[in-house]
């Protein structure tokens, strides 16, 4: 995958290295929250225009960020609806054919596509056996499932894991080409570029790293397998994939393989993932988090078709060879999904730069470094669950642990900054071009918008509100009211900062957030469950969120519940957003990814039985 000129492997940088740059980047996430906040306070006291300028910038940036994500999410669900309807019609036609059935073969695949082998890694630890059985049942219903390698990535520290895996292998024997179990050992170490070492962090990342390496080693021993045709999908144990998710990737992979450039080697695939399988029984902190995260992630995935930029998350797919070559799964990280994308991206930069330097050594013209990594959307929603504890109030505490773990992902901002620093420190200037600079900027801007922008905007808006109230519901340097007869820069600055209207500009993004989530529930959960035909045989279709018709109808119940929940988003995000993010950034600065991984309990107490699960199921 590369040229002859070897470069410093900046993609393999690690924030736990024992050098100054690593310590600096670990402090940057907290620094980027504290310094703008202090600037707001200083501006409020000594230089009000500066304070208003910061507020205006943050308000406009977050408004555009939310509105664009929501609009793309809404449009994306139209695409998802059409795809689901299309595949329903395809399978209905298959059922009417003499040899048709739900788990139909891949005989109609395009040339080259039938060589694709899917490896699906399900990271799990102390998961309920019935839940794992349901996940495997859903996977067995996928098109072409008999060619899959399904892998239960377990932990040796889980008591009874071997017996549980043996029962599952016996139950689903014959459903896949292979059903394997890997057991991640405890006390392994990660070795860094500077020679320092750290113990692996127990969790999804280290588990997937071990499982992927074990499967790859097994495939190396099988001469009938072409490793360049193996697609690896990383998944949480509670995820239900649409029956045509893998078939869609196979088709795209086959087309890319037959096209110049071999882009299939540098592609990651992502579907919108919606945590609403237990929507109706999820308490407020879980639902409100689901509304925001789903809008952001689904909107990002949908924007990819319009030239947008988005990272993979939670459950994603890529060529196994790319994952192994780039060593994207590290044992001492928390945010495994974002880290996998970032490491793939910086690895692609290194490989592209080496190819450019090889051309340069041969006196051949080149256009500099052209990173080839792409993320492509598969608009067939993946269904997962939200945190639901043993009791209503226990959920609040469980959700806090999950929020802190998610905010620990600020470490990936540190990792990206470190890679960027090493990239520009070691990459020859002749490989620079506008494409490289733009993509590196996009990667870092995406992380800043995720971990910094929402929290800064909420804090600065709160400070402005107190400032406004202290001065008798007015901002001293701003006119008492808006006037458009003589507009000037001061009027514009005060307006964008929120000097006159602190609440009404929020109406548009909130309305779009409501519409987007209603679309998620209706198009991905309620409508597929009502489909009368082949959908009745599919676990994916039957997962309807467990909604009961409390207010007249199921749809009306969903609409009213989402609308009422909007009231609770500000206080929930203050706790599970701002407070958790500050704590996460503090942890990153002091300890990096040395973090106690606490799994979240996810009950499906109101879920229907699919033949593999009974009520009161647990997902860790």
N, C-alpha and C positions, 0 to 999 in steps of 0.2 A: 504493500500500500504506500510505499514511500520511495524517495529518491536516494541517492548515494551519500549526500552531504548530511551528516548527523548533527542535530541541534540539541541544545539543552532541553530535556523533557519537562518543560514548564507545566504541562498538563498534569504531571504527577506530583506537583507541589502539595504540601500539606501544612495546615495551620498549626500543627503540633511540632513542627520542626524547631530545633533549638537555635534560632537565629533572629536577629532584630526585626527583619521584615515580617516574619510570622507573628511576632508579638504585636507589632503595629497594626496589622490588618485585623487581628482579633479584637482590638480596641475600637476600630473604626465604626462598626454598627452603633455602639452606644454613643460614640462621639458625634455621629451624624444625627442623633436624636437630641442630645443635650445642647450642642452648640447653637443650632437654629432656635431652640427654645430660649436659651439665654439671650440670643440676639433679639428675640421678640420682647423680652422683659426690658432689656437695655433700651431698645427703640421706644417702647411705651413710656419710659421714664425720661429719656433725653432726646430722642429723635423720632417723633411720631410718624413722619413719612416713611422711615425705614420699617417701622412696625407694620404700617398699613401695606407697604410693598410686599413684605413677607407673607402677610395674610392673604393678599390678593393673589400672589403667585400660587400659594398652596390651595386656595379655594378653586381657582380656575383649573389647576392641574388635576385635582381630585375629581372635580365635576366632569371634566372631559374623560377622565379615566373610567369613572363609573358609567357615565352615559354611553360611551362607545362600547364598553364590555356588555352592558345590558342590551343594546341594540343588536350587537352581533349574536348574543345568546338567543334573542328572540328569533332572529333570522335563521340561526342554526337549527332551532327546533322545527322550523318549517321543513328544512332539508331532512332532518331526522324523521319527521312524520311521513314524508314522501318515501323515504327509504324503507321504513318499517312496513308501510302499506304495500310497497312493491314486492318485498320479500314474502309478505303474507300471501299475496296473489300467486307468487311463484310456487310456494309450498302447497297452496290449495290446488294448483294445477298438477303438481307432482303427486298429490294424493289421488287424483283422479286417473293418473297414468297407471298402467298395470303394475309396474315395479316401483312406484313412488312410495316414499315414506319420509318421515321427518329427518332422520339421520341419513339423508341421501348421499350417494357417493359423489366423487368429484370428476366424473367422467366427462362433464361438459366444460372442463377447465381449458384455458387457452394453452397453446404450446409452451412448454417450459414450466408452466404453473404446477403441474402434477408432481414436479420434483421437490417442491417446497415441503419441508418438514417443520412443524410447529412444536416447540418446546415451551410448555407453560409451567412456570415456577410459582407455586403457592406457598409463600412464607407463612408459617403458622407456629404458634406457641401456646399450649394449653387451650387450644380451640375445642369447642364442643364437637364430638364425633359426628353427631347428626347434622350439624351445620356443614362440616367438611363433606359429608356424604351428599348433601344437597348441592354443594358447589360442584362436585364431580359429576353428579347427575346432570346438572345444567351443561357442563362442558361436554358430556357424552352426547348431548342433543345437537351439538354444533355440526355444521356441514363439514364433512371430511374428518370427523373425530377419530375414526379408526386408524388414522395415520399420525395422530398426535403422540407426543411424549409428555405425559402428565407427571409432574414431580411435586411431591409433598416435601417441602423443605422444613424439616423439624429440628428440634434442639435436643442434644443429649441430656441437658439438665432438666428436661420434662419427664417426670416419672410416668411410666406406662406408655410412652410414645411408640415404642416398638410394637407393643400389642395392638395399639389403636391402628397403626399403619398396616399391620398384617390383616386386620379385619377389613379395612377399606380396600386393600389390594384384592382380597378374596371376593368382596362384594362387586367390584367393578372389573374383575378379570374379563378380558375380551372386549371391553369398551374402547380401549385405546391400543395403539401399537405397543406402547410401554407405559406402565404405571409404576413409578419408582418412588422411593423414599430416601432422602439424604438426612443425615444427623450431624448438625453443626457442633463440633467439639467446643468445649469451654477453654478459656485461658490461652487462646491463640494471640499472636502479636502481629502488629503491622510495622513494617520497616520503612523509614522515610528516606528521602534523597540525601539528607545530611548524615545518615547512618544512625539517627536516633530511633527508638522504638516506643511503641505504646501498645497496651493491651487492647484488644478489640472491645468495642462497646456492644453488649448483648442487645440484639434488636434485628429489625428487618434487613438492614444493610449487610451486616456481617453474615447473616444467614443466607441471603441470596448470593453473596460472594462465594461462599463454600459450595452451595448447590450448583451454581453455574460452572464452577471449576470441575466438580465431580462429573457432571453430565458431559462436559466437553471432553474430558479424559476418556469417558466411555465411548463417545462417538469417534474419537481418534482411533480406537481399536477396531472399528467396523469399517472395512474397506468399501462397503456398498453405499456408505453415506458420503455425499458431497457436502462438506462443511460450509461451503459458500452458499448453499441453499437452505440453511437452517435459520429459522426466525425464532427468536426467544421472546416470550412474553412474561413480564414480571407482574404478579398480581397479589393483592391481599386475599386472605382466605374467604372473605365474605362477598367477593365480587361475582356477579352474574353477567357474563358476556352474551350479547345477542348471538343467536345461532349462526349468523352470517358475518360476524366480525372477522374471524380468521380467514374465511373465504375471500373477503374483500381485500385483506392484506396480500393473500396469495396472488390474486389477480393483478394488483398493482406491482408486486414483486416480479411477476412474470413479464409484465409489460416493460418494466425498467431493465430487466435482464436482457431483453431482446433489443433494447435501444442503446445507442452509443453513450459512453460515459459511466456505465455501471453504477448509476445513482442508488440502486438498491443496497449497495454496501454502505452507504452513508445516509440512510434514511431511518428516522424513528417515527413510529405511528402512535397516535393518541386519539382516544374516543372521549367524549364528555362523560364524566363520572358523576352520578347523582346519588347522594347518600339518603335516599328516601324510602328504602325498603320497609323501614319501621317508622315512617313519617307520623302516623296518627298517634303512636304511643310515645313519641319523643318529647321530652319536656322542653320548655322554651329555650334554654341555652343551646341545646343541640339543634333545634330547628332554625334558630336565628343564624347560627354559624353556617348551617347548610344553605340558607338563602344566599348569603354573601359569597361563600366559597364556590357554590355551584354557578352563580352568575359570572364570577370572575373566570373560572376554569372553562366553562362551556363557551363563554364569549371569546376567550382566547383561542380555543380550539377552532371555533367557527371562523375567526378572523384569519386563520392560516390560508384559507382559500382566496382571500383578498389581499395577500401579501403581508399580513400581520406577523408579529413575532410572538412565540409562546414556547414555554418549556414543557417537557413531559411531566406528568405527576401521577402518583399512586400506582396505576396500572398502565403499562405501556409496552410497546413491542419494538424490536430492532434486530438486525442481523447478529446472530450469536458471535460470529467472528469479530465483528466490530467491538462488541462488549469485552471479548477476551483480549484483543490486541490493545485496546485503550485502557484495559484494567479499570473499567468504570465503577465497579463495585468495591469500595474500600471497607475495611472492617471497623474503622474508628470514626464513622460519621453517623449522623442521625437522619438528615433529610436525604435518604437514598435516591429518591426519584430526581430531584433537582440536581443533585451531585452527579448522577449518571449523565444527565443532559450536558451539564457544564464540562464534565471531563471529556465527553465525546466531542463537544465543540472545540475545546482547546487542543485536543488531539488532532482534530481535522485541520486546525490552523498549522500545527507543527508539520503534519504530513504534506500539506499544500506548500508550505515554505520550503521544505526539503526538495520537493519536485521542482519548484521554481529555481532553486540554487543548482540543482543538477542540470537543468537546461542552461543556466547561466554559465556553468563550467564548460559546456559544449558550445559556447558562443551562439546559442539559439535564443531568439527573442521570447520573452515571457511577460505576462501581465501582472507579475507579482503574486502575492499570496491570495488564493481564491478559496476560502473555507467552503467545503462542500456539504457539510452537515445540514440536513433539512428535517423538519418535523411536518408530517402530513396528517391530516385529520381523517378519521373514520367516524362519520356522523351516525353511529349506531350506539346509543347510550349504554354505558356500563352501570349496573345497579348495585349499590352497596348500602351499608347501614350507618346510622348515626349512634352516638353514645347514648345509651339508656342503662342506668345503673340498677342495682337491686331495689332501690326505692326512689321516689321522686326527688327527694333532696340529696340523695347520694349521687344522683346524676350531676348535680351542680359541682360536686367535688371531682367526680370522674372527668367531667368536661374540662375542669381547670388543669388537671394533669395532661390531658390531650392538648389543650391550648398551649401550655408551656412547652410541650414537646414539639409542636408545630413551630412555635416561635424560636425554638432552638435552631430552626433552619436559617436564622440570621448568620449562622456560621458559614453557609454557602455564599453569602455576600462577601465574607472575609476570604473564602477560598477563591472566589472569582477575582477579587482585588489582587490577591497574591499572584494568581496566574497571569493577570494582566500586567502586573509589575514585572514579572520574570519574562513575559513575552516581549515587552518593549525594551527590556534590559539586554536581552540576548539575541533577538531576531535582527538579522542584517537589514540595513535600511533599504537595500535594493528590493526587498520583498514587500515593502509597504505599498499599499494602494488605498483608494477611497473605500472600496468594498470591505477591506479588513477593518479599517477604522470605524466604519458605520456599524458593522456587525458586533464588534467588541463593545461599542457604545450601547447598542441595543440590549446586549446581554446584561450589562451592568445597570442600565436604566430600568430594566424589568425588575431586577432584584430590589432596587431602591424604591420603586413604586409599590412593591409588595410589602416590604418590611418597614419603610420609613414614612412615605408620603401620608397614608391614612392617619397614623398616630400624630404626626406633626400638625396636620391640618386640624384635627379635633382639639389638640391642646391650644393651638394659637387662636382658634375660634372661641374657645372657652375663655381665654385671657381677654380677647377683644370684648366679649359679652360682659365680663366683670368691669372692664374699663368703661364701657358704654353706660353701664348702670351707675358706676361711681360718679360720673359726670352728668347725672340727671338724664339718662337715656339719650345721650348725644356724644359724638366724638369731637373734641375741641377744635381740631384743625379742619374739620369738614363742615360744609354748609349745613344748615338746619334741615334742609329738604332738597330733594333732587330737582334740578331745573335743567331743562334741555334747551332753553332759549339762548343761553350763553355757555355751552359746554366747554370745559377745559380739562386739562390733565388731572387736576385735583379732584374734580367731580368723578371722573372715571376711576381713579385710584380708590377713592372712598367707596364707590359703588361696588367695585370688585372685591374689596376687603370686607364688605358686609356692614358698612357703617349705618345703613338705613334699614336694610332687610336681612336679618340674620337667619330667617327660617324659610321664606317662600322660595328661594332658589333651590332648596332641597326637594321641593315637591316633584320636580321632573325626574331626578334620579330615583326617588322612592317609588314613584308611580311605575317607572320602567322596571325596577326591582320586583315589584308586585307582579307585573305582567309576565316577566321572564319566568318567575317561579311557578305561576299558574300554568304557564306553557310546559314547564318541565313535568309537572304532575299530570296534566291532562294528556300530553302527547306521549310521554315515556312510560307512564304507569297506568292511568285510568283507561285510556282507549285500547291499548294492547290487551289488557285483561278482559275487555268486553268483546274482543274479536271472537266470533263463533266459528270455529273451524280448527285448523291445525294449531292455533295458538293455545288451545286447551291442553295440548300435550307438551307444552314448553314451560319449564320453570321460569325462564326469563319473562315470558308474557304474563304468567300468573302472578308475578310479584307486583302488587298494586298499591303498596304502601300501607295496607291494612286499614284504609279509611272507611269509617262507618257513616252512614247517611244521618248524621245528627240533626242537621238543619234542612230537611226536605229532600235533598239529594246529595250524592257523594260529591259531585262537582261543586255545588253551592257550599258544602261544608269546607272543601279545600279552599275556595275563594275567600270565605269569611275568616277562616283560621289564619291564612296568610296575611290578610289585611289587618287583623287584630294584632298579630305578632309584630308588625312593623313598629308598634308603639314601644316595644321592649328592646329594639335593636340598639339605641344609644346606650342605655345602662349596661346591656350585655357586652357590647363592644368595649366599653370603658374598662370592664373587668377582664374579659377574655381576649381583648385586643391590646389596648394600651398597657395595662399592668403586666399581662403575660409577655408582651414584646419587650418591655423594659427589663423584666427579669431574665428573659432569654438572652438579650444582648449583654447583660451583666454576667451571666454564666459563661457566655462565649469569651468575653474578655478575660475572665479569671481562669477558666478551665477548658476552654475550647469545646470539644465534643465529649468531654468526660462527664457523662450525664447518666443518671439512673433512669433507664427506660421503663416506664410504668404503662402497661397495656390498659386499654380502655374497654370496659364491659359494654356490650351492645346486645340488649335483649330484643327478641322478636316475639313479645308476649301475645300479640294479636294476629300473628301471621297465620295464613291458611296452611294446611298440611299438604305437602307435595308428594307424600308417599315416603319421604326420607326424614322429615322433621315433624315433631309434634310441638304444640305450644310450649312457651317458656323455654325457648332456646337461647343459648348464649353464644356471642361472638367476642373473643378477646381482642 
